[in-house]
């Protein structure tokens, strides 16, 4: 599983679904990377999002 996150001023922020406070989870790396590319098109370089593998969620689903 993959999540989208960014770190700004030492604070890590994880992308959440727009209609809830749940973390937006991707099950496919390619989908997550495409989503990040669209997000980052109009965002300053220091606030760019990145894809990370969510190892905690992977362990919970084993």
C-alpha positions as CSV (number, residue, x, y, z in Angstrom):
1,X,0.0,0.0,0.0
2,X,1.1,3.5,-0.7
3,X,0.3,6.9,0.7
4,X,1.1,10.4,-0.4
5,X,3.0,12.7,2.1
6,X,5.1,15.8,2.3
7,X,7.3,17.4,4.9
8,X,7.1,21.2,5.4
9,X,9.1,22.9,8.1
10,X,9.8,19.6,9.8
11,X,6.1,18.6,9.9
12,X,5.0,15.6,7.9
13,X,1.5,15.8,6.4
14,X,-0.3,12.8,4.9
15,X,-2.8,13.3,2.1
16,X,-6.4,12.6,3.2
17,X,-9.6,11.9,1.2
18,X,-11.3,15.1,0.4
19,X,-14.6,14.0,1.9
20,X,-13.3,12.6,5.2
21,X,-10.3,12.6,7.6
22,X,-9.2,9.2,6.4
23,X,-5.8,8.8,4.8
24,X,-5.9,8.4,1.0
25,X,-4.5,4.9,0.3
26,X,-3.3,3.6,-3.0
27,X,-2.8,-0.1,-3.7
28,X,-0.8,0.4,-6.9
29,X,2.4,2.4,-7.1
30,X,1.8,3.6,-10.6
31,X,-1.6,5.1,-9.6
32,X,-0.1,6.9,-6.6
33,X,2.7,8.3,-8.8
34,X,0.3,9.6,-11.4
35,X,-1.8,11.2,-8.7
36,X,1.3,12.9,-7.2
37,X,2.3,14.2,-10.6
38,X,-1.1,15.9,-11.0
39,X,-1.0,17.3,-7.5
40,X,2.5,18.7,-7.9
41,X,1.9,20.5,-11.2
42,X,0.8,23.7,-9.4
43,X,2.6,23.4,-6.1
44,X,5.8,25.2,-5.1
45,X,8.9,22.9,-5.1
46,X,9.3,23.1,-1.3
47,X,5.8,21.8,-0.8
48,X,5.8,18.9,-3.2
49,X,4.1,15.7,-2.4
50,X,5.8,12.3,-2.6
51,X,4.7,8.6,-2.6
52,X,5.8,6.5,0.3
53,X,5.2,2.8,0.9
54,X,3.0,2.5,4.0
55,X,4.7,-0.4,5.8
56,X,2.5,-0.1,8.8
57,X,-0.6,-0.7,6.7
58,X,1.1,-3.5,5.0
59,X,1.8,-5.2,8.3
60,X,-1.8,-4.8,9.4
61,X,-3.1,-6.5,6.3
62,X,-0.8,-9.6,6.5
